[in-house]
């Protein structure tokens, strides 16, 4: 049988298990587990959009945003850590019912006591919008 190679990759890093644990719930679209990686008052901010504050809001908003996503694979290009700040340069390979979309992203994650206090995402909004539009094109009218 033909096996497709995973799009997942990362450079070697001593903290990879902890970093991977933060990414894991995104791979399985587990909204509650994603929210659980954030501090109670944690913030997720895609820089072109409105910040999402707090676990309850994260569950609600991400539930809507991730409804059309079948799978996310993370190709990590580089990892930088300075104290409690983690920077991930990555390409997110997002599978929707209509196909695969790849989006280059830089995420800046501020940790506090092992939980995410703030996660800021930087990416090309036009590129993200076209991927999102393509994923929603299959919605029934």
CNS distance restraints for C-alpha pairs under 8 A (distance, minus, plus):
assign (resid   6 and name CA) (resid  73 and name CA) 7.91 0.50 0.50
assign (resid   7 and name CA) (resid  73 and name CA) 6.00 0.50 0.50
assign (resid   7 and name CA) (resid  74 and name CA) 6.97 0.50 0.50
assign (resid   7 and name CA) (resid  75 and name CA) 6.26 0.50 0.50
assign (resid   7 and name CA) (resid  93 and name CA) 7.19 0.50 0.50
assign (resid   8 and name CA) (resid  73 and name CA) 5.46 0.50 0.50
assign (resid   8 and name CA) (resid  74 and name CA) 5.13 0.50 0.50
assign (resid   8 and name CA) (resid  75 and name CA) 4.94 0.50 0.50
assign (resid   8 and name CA) (resid  76 and name CA) 7.63 0.50 0.50
assign (resid   9 and name CA) (resid  74 and name CA) 6.80 0.50 0.50
assign (resid   9 and name CA) (resid  75 and name CA) 4.79 0.50 0.50
assign (resid   9 and name CA) (resid  76 and name CA) 5.85 0.50 0.50
assign (resid   9 and name CA) (resid  77 and name CA) 7.99 0.50 0.50
assign (resid  10 and name CA) (resid  75 and name CA) 6.19 0.50 0.50
assign (resid  10 and name CA) (resid  76 and name CA) 4.57 0.50 0.50
assign (resid  10 and name CA) (resid  77 and name CA) 6.33 0.50 0.50
assign (resid  10 and name CA) (resid  78 and name CA) 7.43 0.50 0.50
assign (resid  11 and name CA) (resid  76 and name CA) 6.94 0.50 0.50
assign (resid  11 and name CA) (resid  77 and name CA) 6.82 0.50 0.50
assign (resid  11 and name CA) (resid  78 and name CA) 6.55 0.50 0.50
assign (resid  11 and name CA) (resid  79 and name CA) 7.50 0.50 0.50
assign (resid  12 and name CA) (resid  16 and name CA) 7.25 0.50 0.50
assign (resid  13 and name CA) (resid  79 and name CA) 7.66 0.50 0.50
assign (resid  15 and name CA) (resid  19 and name CA) 6.33 0.50 0.50
assign (resid  16 and name CA) (resid  20 and name CA) 5.77 0.50 0.50
assign (resid  17 and name CA) (resid  21 and name CA) 6.15 0.50 0.50
assign (resid  18 and name CA) (resid  22 and name CA) 6.68 0.50 0.50
assign (resid  19 and name CA) (resid  23 and name CA) 6.62 0.50 0.50
assign (resid  20 and name CA) (resid  24 and name CA) 5.94 0.50 0.50
assign (resid  21 and name CA) (resid  25 and name CA) 7.70 0.50 0.50
assign (resid  22 and name CA) (resid  34 and name CA) 7.76 0.50 0.50
assign (resid  22 and name CA) (resid  37 and name CA) 6.37 0.50 0.50
assign (resid  23 and name CA) (resid  27 and name CA) 6.87 0.50 0.50
assign (resid  24 and name CA) (resid  28 and name CA) 6.94 0.50 0.50
assign (resid  25 and name CA) (resid  29 and name CA) 6.00 0.50 0.50
assign (resid  25 and name CA) (resid  30 and name CA) 5.10 0.50 0.50
assign (resid  25 and name CA) (resid  31 and name CA) 7.31 0.50 0.50
assign (resid  25 and name CA) (resid  33 and name CA) 5.71 0.50 0.50
assign (resid  25 and name CA) (resid  34 and name CA) 5.38 0.50 0.50
assign (resid  26 and name CA) (resid  30 and name CA) 6.37 0.50 0.50
assign (resid  26 and name CA) (resid  31 and name CA) 7.70 0.50 0.50
assign (resid  26 and name CA) (resid  34 and name CA) 6.47 0.50 0.50
assign (resid  26 and name CA) (resid  72 and name CA) 6.73 0.50 0.50
assign (resid  27 and name CA) (resid  71 and name CA) 5.96 0.50 0.50
assign (resid  27 and name CA) (resid  72 and name CA) 5.05 0.50 0.50
assign (resid  27 and name CA) (resid  73 and name CA) 6.34 0.50 0.50
assign (resid  28 and name CA) (resid  71 and name CA) 6.78 0.50 0.50
assign (resid  28 and name CA) (resid  72 and name CA) 7.78 0.50 0.50
assign (resid  29 and name CA) (resid  66 and name CA) 6.98 0.50 0.50
assign (resid  29 and name CA) (resid  69 and name CA) 7.78 0.50 0.50
assign (resid  29 and name CA) (resid  70 and name CA) 7.82 0.50 0.50
assign (resid  29 and name CA) (resid  71 and name CA) 7.20 0.50 0.50
assign (resid  30 and name CA) (resid  34 and name CA) 6.14 0.50 0.50
assign (resid  31 and name CA) (resid  35 and name CA) 6.21 0.50 0.50
assign (resid  31 and name CA) (resid  59 and name CA) 5.78 0.50 0.50
assign (resid  31 and name CA) (resid  62 and name CA) 6.68 0.50 0.50
assign (resid  31 and name CA) (resid  63 and name CA) 6.32 0.50 0.50
assign (resid  32 and name CA) (resid  36 and name CA) 6.11 0.50 0.50
assign (resid  32 and name CA) (resid  59 and name CA) 6.22 0.50 0.50
assign (resid  33 and name CA) (resid  37 and name CA) 6.52 0.50 0.50
assign (resid  34 and name CA) (resid  38 and name CA) 7.27 0.50 0.50
assign (resid  35 and name CA) (resid  55 and name CA) 5.20 0.50 0.50
assign (resid  35 and name CA) (resid  56 and name CA) 7.78 0.50 0.50
assign (resid  35 and name CA) (resid  58 and name CA) 5.91 0.50 0.50
assign (resid  35 and name CA) (resid  59 and name CA) 6.05 0.50 0.50
assign (resid  36 and name CA) (resid  55 and name CA) 7.18 0.50 0.50
assign (resid  37 and name CA) (resid 115 and name CA) 5.50 0.50 0.50
assign (resid  37 and name CA) (resid 116 and name CA) 6.05 0.50 0.50
assign (resid  38 and name CA) (resid  42 and name CA) 5.27 0.50 0.50
assign (resid  38 and name CA) (resid  43 and name CA) 7.66 0.50 0.50
assign (resid  38 and name CA) (resid  54 and name CA) 7.90 0.50 0.50
assign (resid  38 and name CA) (resid  55 and name CA) 6.84 0.50 0.50
assign (resid  38 and name CA) (resid 115 and name CA) 5.10 0.50 0.50
assign (resid  38 and name CA) (resid 116 and name CA) 4.27 0.50 0.50
assign (resid  38 and name CA) (resid 117 and name CA) 6.18 0.50 0.50
assign (resid  38 and name CA) (resid 118 and name CA) 7.94 0.50 0.50
assign (resid  39 and name CA) (resid  54 and name CA) 7.52 0.50 0.50
assign (resid  39 and name CA) (resid  55 and name CA) 7.45 0.50 0.50
assign (resid  39 and name CA) (resid 112 and name CA) 7.64 0.50 0.50
assign (resid  39 and name CA) (resid 115 and name CA) 5.24 0.50 0.50
assign (resid  39 and name CA) (resid 116 and name CA) 5.53 0.50 0.50
assign (resid  39 and name CA) (resid 117 and name CA) 5.47 0.50 0.50
assign (resid  40 and name CA) (resid  54 and name CA) 5.53 0.50 0.50
assign (resid  40 and name CA) (resid  55 and name CA) 5.59 0.50 0.50
assign (resid  41 and name CA) (resid  53 and name CA) 6.24 0.50 0.50
assign (resid  41 and name CA) (resid  54 and name CA) 4.31 0.50 0.50
assign (resid  41 and name CA) (resid  55 and name CA) 6.79 0.50 0.50
assign (resid  41 and name CA) (resid 117 and name CA) 7.15 0.50 0.50
assign (resid  42 and name CA) (resid  53 and name CA) 5.91 0.50 0.50
assign (resid  42 and name CA) (resid  54 and name CA) 5.16 0.50 0.50
assign (resid  42 and name CA) (resid  55 and name CA) 6.97 0.50 0.50
assign (resid  42 and name CA) (resid 116 and name CA) 6.15 0.50 0.50
assign (resid  42 and name CA) (resid 117 and name CA) 4.35 0.50 0.50
assign (resid  42 and name CA) (resid 118 and name CA) 5.58 0.50 0.50
assign (resid  43 and name CA) (resid  51 and name CA) 6.40 0.50 0.50
assign (resid  43 and name CA) (resid  52 and name CA) 5.50 0.50 0.50
assign (resid  43 and name CA) (resid  53 and name CA) 4.49 0.50 0.50
assign (resid  43 and name CA) (resid  54 and name CA) 6.19 0.50 0.50
assign (resid  43 and name CA) (resid 116 and name CA) 7.89 0.50 0.50
assign (resid  43 and name CA) (resid 117 and name CA) 6.21 0.50 0.50
assign (resid  43 and name CA) (resid 118 and name CA) 4.70 0.50 0.50
assign (resid  43 and name CA) (resid 119 and name CA) 6.26 0.50 0.50
assign (resid  44 and name CA) (resid  51 and name CA) 5.79 0.50 0.50
assign (resid  44 and name CA) (resid  52 and name CA) 5.16 0.50 0.50
assign (resid  44 and name CA) (resid  53 and name CA) 6.67 0.50 0.50
assign (resid  44 and name CA) (resid  58 and name CA) 7.68 0.50 0.50
assign (resid  44 and name CA) (resid 118 and name CA) 5.92 0.50 0.50
assign (resid  44 and name CA) (resid 119 and name CA) 4.81 0.50 0.50
assign (resid  44 and name CA) (resid 120 and name CA) 6.11 0.50 0.50
assign (resid  44 and name CA) (resid 121 and name CA) 7.95 0.50 0.50
assign (resid  45 and name CA) (resid  49 and name CA) 6.88 0.50 0.50
assign (resid  45 and name CA) (resid  50 and name CA) 6.58 0.50 0.50
assign (resid  45 and name CA) (resid  51 and name CA) 4.30 0.50 0.50
assign (resid  45 and name CA) (resid  52 and name CA) 6.16 0.50 0.50
assign (resid  45 and name CA) (resid 118 and name CA) 7.64 0.50 0.50
assign (resid  45 and name CA) (resid 119 and name CA) 6.12 0.50 0.50
assign (resid  45 and name CA) (resid 120 and name CA) 4.80 0.50 0.50
assign (resid  45 and name CA) (resid 121 and name CA) 6.19 0.50 0.50
assign (resid  46 and name CA) (resid  50 and name CA) 7.23 0.50 0.50
assign (resid  46 and name CA) (resid  51 and name CA) 6.89 0.50 0.50
assign (resid  46 and name CA) (resid 120 and name CA) 5.81 0.50 0.50
assign (resid  46 and name CA) (resid 121 and name CA) 4.60 0.50 0.50
assign (resid  46 and name CA) (resid 122 and name CA) 6.42 0.50 0.50
assign (resid  47 and name CA) (resid  51 and name CA) 7.87 0.50 0.50
assign (resid  47 and name CA) (resid 120 and name CA) 6.59 0.50 0.50
assign (resid  47 and name CA) (resid 121 and name CA) 5.94 0.50 0.50
assign (resid  47 and name CA) (resid 122 and name CA) 5.88 0.50 0.50
assign (resid  47 and name CA) (resid 123 and name CA) 7.99 0.50 0.50
assign (resid  48 and name CA) (resid 125 and name CA) 6.72 0.50 0.50
assign (resid  52 and name CA) (resid  57 and name CA) 6.24 0.50 0.50
assign (resid  52 and name CA) (resid  58 and name CA) 6.06 0.50 0.50
assign (resid  52 and name CA) (resid  61 and name CA) 7.58 0.50 0.50
assign (resid  53 and name CA) (resid  57 and name CA) 6.11 0.50 0.50
assign (resid  53 and name CA) (resid  58 and name CA) 6.80 0.50 0.50
assign (resid  54 and name CA) (resid  58 and name CA) 6.18 0.50 0.50
assign (resid  55 and name CA) (resid  59 and name CA) 6.18 0.50 0.50
assign (resid  56 and name CA) (resid  60 and name CA) 6.39 0.50 0.50
assign (resid  57 and name CA) (resid  61 and name CA) 5.94 0.50 0.50
assign (resid  58 and name CA) (resid  62 and name CA) 5.62 0.50 0.50
assign (resid  58 and name CA) (resid  63 and name CA) 7.95 0.50 0.50
assign (resid  59 and name CA) (resid  63 and name CA) 5.82 0.50 0.50
assign (resid  60 and name CA) (resid  64 and name CA) 6.72 0.50 0.50
assign (resid  61 and name CA) (resid  65 and name CA) 6.25 0.50 0.50
assign (resid  62 and name CA) (resid  66 and name CA) 5.65 0.50 0.50
assign (resid  63 and name CA) (resid  67 and name CA) 6.00 0.50 0.50
assign (resid  68 and name CA) (resid  96 and name CA) 5.99 0.50 0.50
assign (resid  68 and name CA) (resid  97 and name CA) 7.23 0.50 0.50
assign (resid  68 and name CA) (resid 135 and name CA) 6.60 0.50 0.50
assign (resid  68 and name CA) (resid 136 and name CA) 7.09 0.50 0.50
assign (resid  69 and name CA) (resid  94 and name CA) 6.88 0.50 0.50
assign (resid  69 and name CA) (resid  95 and name CA) 6.04 0.50 0.50
assign (resid  69 and name CA) (resid  96 and name CA) 4.77 0.50 0.50
assign (resid  69 and name CA) (resid  97 and name CA) 7.40 0.50 0.50
assign (resid  69 and name CA) (resid 135 and name CA) 7.92 0.50 0.50
assign (resid  70 and name CA) (resid  94 and name CA) 7.62 0.50 0.50
assign (resid  70 and name CA) (resid  95 and name CA) 5.38 0.50 0.50
assign (resid  70 and name CA) (resid  96 and name CA) 5.12 0.50 0.50
assign (resid  70 and name CA) (resid  97 and name CA) 6.73 0.50 0.50
assign (resid  71 and name CA) (resid  94 and name CA) 5.92 0.50 0.50
assign (resid  71 and name CA) (resid  95 and name CA) 5.05 0.50 0.50
assign (resid  71 and name CA) (resid  96 and name CA) 7.10 0.50 0.50
assign (resid  72 and name CA) (resid  92 and name CA) 6.57 0.50 0.50
assign (resid  72 and name CA) (resid  93 and name CA) 5.61 0.50 0.50
assign (resid  72 and name CA) (resid  94 and name CA) 4.58 0.50 0.50
assign (resid  72 and name CA) (resid  95 and name CA) 6.24 0.50 0.50
assign (resid  73 and name CA) (resid  92 and name CA) 5.95 0.50 0.50
assign (resid  73 and name CA) (resid  93 and name CA) 5.04 0.50 0.50
assign (resid  73 and name CA) (resid  94 and name CA) 6.55 0.50 0.50
assign (resid  74 and name CA) (resid  90 and name CA) 6.67 0.50 0.50
assign (resid  74 and name CA) (resid  91 and name CA) 6.16 0.50 0.50
assign (resid  74 and name CA) (resid  92 and name CA) 4.99 0.50 0.50
assign (resid  74 and name CA) (resid  93 and name CA) 6.32 0.50 0.50
assign (resid  75 and name CA) (resid  90 and name CA) 5.42 0.50 0.50
assign (resid  75 and name CA) (resid  91 and name CA) 5.06 0.50 0.50
assign (resid  75 and name CA) (resid  92 and name CA) 6.29 0.50 0.50
assign (resid  75 and name CA) (resid  93 and name CA) 7.46 0.50 0.50
assign (resid  76 and name CA) (resid  88 and name CA) 6.74 0.50 0.50
assign (resid  76 and name CA) (resid  89 and name CA) 6.05 0.50 0.50
assign (resid  76 and name CA) (resid  90 and name CA) 4.27 0.50 0.50
assign (resid  76 and name CA) (resid  91 and name CA) 6.49 0.50 0.50
assign (resid  77 and name CA) (resid  88 and name CA) 7.49 0.50 0.50
assign (resid  77 and name CA) (resid  89 and name CA) 5.37 0.50 0.50
assign (resid  77 and name CA) (resid  90 and name CA) 5.09 0.50 0.50
assign (resid  77 and name CA) (resid  91 and name CA) 7.42 0.50 0.50
assign (resid  78 and name CA) (resid  88 and name CA) 5.92 0.50 0.50
assign (resid  78 and name CA) (resid  89 and name CA) 5.13 0.50 0.50
assign (resid  78 and name CA) (resid  90 and name CA) 7.01 0.50 0.50
assign (resid  79 and name CA) (resid  86 and name CA) 7.28 0.50 0.50
assign (resid  79 and name CA) (resid  87 and name CA) 5.78 0.50 0.50
assign (resid  79 and name CA) (resid  88 and name CA) 4.90 0.50 0.50
assign (resid  79 and name CA) (resid  89 and name CA) 6.58 0.50 0.50
assign (resid  80 and name CA) (resid  86 and name CA) 5.85 0.50 0.50
assign (resid  80 and name CA) (resid  87 and name CA) 5.02 0.50 0.50
assign (resid  80 and name CA) (resid  88 and name CA) 6.66 0.50 0.50
assign (resid  81 and name CA) (resid  85 and name CA) 5.67 0.50 0.50
assign (resid  81 and name CA) (resid  86 and name CA) 4.55 0.50 0.50
assign (resid  81 and name CA) (resid  87 and name CA) 6.25 0.50 0.50
assign (resid  82 and name CA) (resid  86 and name CA) 6.58 0.50 0.50
assign (resid  84 and name CA) (resid 110 and name CA) 5.81 0.50 0.50
assign (resid  84 and name CA) (resid 111 and name CA) 5.17 0.50 0.50
assign (resid  84 and name CA) (resid 112 and name CA) 6.89 0.50 0.50
assign (resid  85 and name CA) (resid 108 and name CA) 6.96 0.50 0.50
assign (resid  85 and name CA) (resid 109 and name CA) 5.66 0.50 0.50
assign (resid  85 and name CA) (resid 110 and name CA) 4.59 0.50 0.50
assign (resid  85 and name CA) (resid 111 and name CA) 6.28 0.50 0.50
assign (resid  86 and name CA) (resid 108 and name CA) 5.83 0.50 0.50
assign (resid  86 and name CA) (resid 109 and name CA) 5.02 0.50 0.50
assign (resid  86 and name CA) (resid 110 and name CA) 6.41 0.50 0.50
assign (resid  86 and name CA) (resid 111 and name CA) 7.77 0.50 0.50
assign (resid  87 and name CA) (resid 106 and name CA) 7.07 0.50 0.50
assign (resid  87 and name CA) (resid 107 and name CA) 5.73 0.50 0.50
assign (resid  87 and name CA) (resid 108 and name CA) 4.59 0.50 0.50
assign (resid  87 and name CA) (resid 109 and name CA) 6.28 0.50 0.50
assign (resid  88 and name CA) (resid 106 and name CA) 5.66 0.50 0.50
assign (resid  88 and name CA) (resid 107 and name CA) 5.21 0.50 0.50
assign (resid  88 and name CA) (resid 108 and name CA) 6.57 0.50 0.50
assign (resid  89 and name CA) (resid 104 and name CA) 7.78 0.50 0.50
assign (resid  89 and name CA) (resid 105 and name CA) 6.08 0.50 0.50
assign (resid  89 and name CA) (resid 106 and name CA) 4.46 0.50 0.50
assign (resid  89 and name CA) (resid 107 and name CA) 6.54 0.50 0.50
assign (resid  90 and name CA) (resid 104 and name CA) 5.89 0.50 0.50
assign (resid  90 and name CA) (resid 105 and name CA) 5.35 0.50 0.50
assign (resid  90 and name CA) (resid 106 and name CA) 6.12 0.50 0.50
assign (resid  90 and name CA) (resid 107 and name CA) 7.94 0.50 0.50
assign (resid  91 and name CA) (resid 102 and name CA) 6.36 0.50 0.50
assign (resid  91 and name CA) (resid 103 and name CA) 5.40 0.50 0.50
assign (resid  91 and name CA) (resid 104 and name CA) 4.25 0.50 0.50
assign (resid  91 and name CA) (resid 105 and name CA) 5.83 0.50 0.50
assign (resid  92 and name CA) (resid 102 and name CA) 5.56 0.50 0.50
assign (resid  92 and name CA) (resid 103 and name CA) 5.17 0.50 0.50
assign (resid  92 and name CA) (resid 104 and name CA) 6.31 0.50 0.50
assign (resid  92 and name CA) (resid 105 and name CA) 7.00 0.50 0.50
assign (resid  93 and name CA) (resid 100 and name CA) 6.68 0.50 0.50
assign (resid  93 and name CA) (resid 101 and name CA) 5.81 0.50 0.50
assign (resid  93 and name CA) (resid 102 and name CA) 4.42 0.50 0.50
assign (resid  93 and name CA) (resid 103 and name CA) 6.56 0.50 0.50
assign (resid  94 and name CA) (resid 100 and name CA) 5.64 0.50 0.50
assign (resid  94 and name CA) (resid 101 and name CA) 5.12 0.50 0.50
assign (resid  94 and name CA) (resid 102 and name CA) 6.08 0.50 0.50
assign (resid  94 and name CA) (resid 103 and name CA) 7.82 0.50 0.50
assign (resid  95 and name CA) (resid  99 and name CA) 5.63 0.50 0.50
assign (resid  95 and name CA) (resid 100 and name CA) 4.44 0.50 0.50
assign (resid  95 and name CA) (resid 101 and name CA) 6.34 0.50 0.50
assign (resid  96 and name CA) (resid 100 and name CA) 6.29 0.50 0.50
assign (resid  96 and name CA) (resid 101 and name CA) 7.84 0.50 0.50
assign (resid  96 and name CA) (resid 135 and name CA) 5.67 0.50 0.50
assign (resid  97 and name CA) (resid 135 and name CA) 6.79 0.50 0.50
assign (resid  97 and name CA) (resid 138 and name CA) 7.49 0.50 0.50
assign (resid  98 and name CA) (resid 134 and name CA) 7.07 0.50 0.50
assign (resid  98 and name CA) (resid 135 and name CA) 5.85 0.50 0.50
assign (resid  98 and name CA) (resid 138 and name CA) 6.82 0.50 0.50
assign (resid  99 and name CA) (resid 135 and name CA) 7.68 0.50 0.50
assign (resid 101 and name CA) (resid 131 and name CA) 5.95 0.50 0.50
assign (resid 103 and name CA) (resid 123 and name CA) 7.55 0.50 0.50
assign (resid 103 and name CA) (resid 127 and name CA) 7.20 0.50 0.50
assign (resid 103 and name CA) (resid 128 and name CA) 6.77 0.50 0.50
assign (resid 104 and name CA) (resid 123 and name CA) 6.37 0.50 0.50
assign (resid 104 and name CA) (resid 124 and name CA) 7.83 0.50 0.50
assign (resid 105 and name CA) (resid 121 and name CA) 6.77 0.50 0.50
assign (resid 105 and name CA) (resid 122 and name CA) 5.71 0.50 0.50
assign (resid 105 and name CA) (resid 123 and name CA) 4.86 0.50 0.50
assign (resid 105 and name CA) (resid 124 and name CA) 7.98 0.50 0.50
assign (resid 106 and name CA) (resid 121 and name CA) 5.90 0.50 0.50
assign (resid 106 and name CA) (resid 122 and name CA) 5.16 0.50 0.50
assign (resid 106 and name CA) (resid 123 and name CA) 6.66 0.50 0.50
assign (resid 107 and name CA) (resid 119 and name CA) 6.71 0.50 0.50
assign (resid 107 and name CA) (resid 120 and name CA) 5.58 0.50 0.50
assign (resid 107 and name CA) (resid 121 and name CA) 4.50 0.50 0.50
assign (resid 107 and name CA) (resid 122 and name CA) 6.25 0.50 0.50
assign (resid 108 and name CA) (resid 118 and name CA) 7.93 0.50 0.50
assign (resid 108 and name CA) (resid 119 and name CA) 5.63 0.50 0.50
assign (resid 108 and name CA) (resid 120 and name CA) 5.09 0.50 0.50
assign (resid 108 and name CA) (resid 121 and name CA) 6.50 0.50 0.50
assign (resid 109 and name CA) (resid 116 and name CA) 6.65 0.50 0.50
assign (resid 109 and name CA) (resid 117 and name CA) 7.62 0.50 0.50
assign (resid 109 and name CA) (resid 118 and name CA) 5.77 0.50 0.50
assign (resid 109 and name CA) (resid 119 and name CA) 4.37 0.50 0.50
assign (resid 109 and name CA) (resid 120 and name CA) 6.43 0.50 0.50
assign (resid 110 and name CA) (resid 116 and name CA) 5.89 0.50 0.50
assign (resid 110 and name CA) (resid 117 and name CA) 5.49 0.50 0.50
assign (resid 110 and name CA) (resid 118 and name CA) 5.06 0.50 0.50
assign (resid 110 and name CA) (resid 119 and name CA) 6.32 0.50 0.50
assign (resid 111 and name CA) (resid 115 and name CA) 5.38 0.50 0.50
assign (resid 111 and name CA) (resid 116 and name CA) 4.56 0.50 0.50
assign (resid 111 and name CA) (resid 117 and name CA) 5.37 0.50 0.50
assign (resid 111 and name CA) (resid 118 and name CA) 7.14 0.50 0.50
assign (resid 112 and name CA) (resid 116 and name CA) 6.27 0.50 0.50
assign (resid 112 and name CA) (resid 117 and name CA) 5.92 0.50 0.50
assign (resid 123 and name CA) (resid 128 and name CA) 7.51 0.50 0.50
assign (resid 124 and name CA) (resid 128 and name CA) 6.30 0.50 0.50
assign (resid 125 and name CA) (resid 129 and name CA) 5.94 0.50 0.50
assign (resid 126 and name CA) (resid 130 and name CA) 6.24 0.50 0.50
assign (resid 127 and name CA) (resid 131 and name CA) 6.41 0.50 0.50
assign (resid 128 and name CA) (resid 132 and name CA) 6.13 0.50 0.50
assign (resid 129 and name CA) (resid 133 and name CA) 5.98 0.50 0.50
assign (resid 130 and name CA) (resid 134 and name CA) 6.12 0.50 0.50
assign (resid 131 and name CA) (resid 135 and name CA) 6.24 0.50 0.50
assign (resid 132 and name CA) (resid 136 and name CA) 6.25 0.50 0.50
assign (resid 133 and name CA) (resid 137 and name CA) 6.05 0.50 0.50
assign (resid 134 and name CA) (resid 138 and name CA) 7.65 0.50 0.50
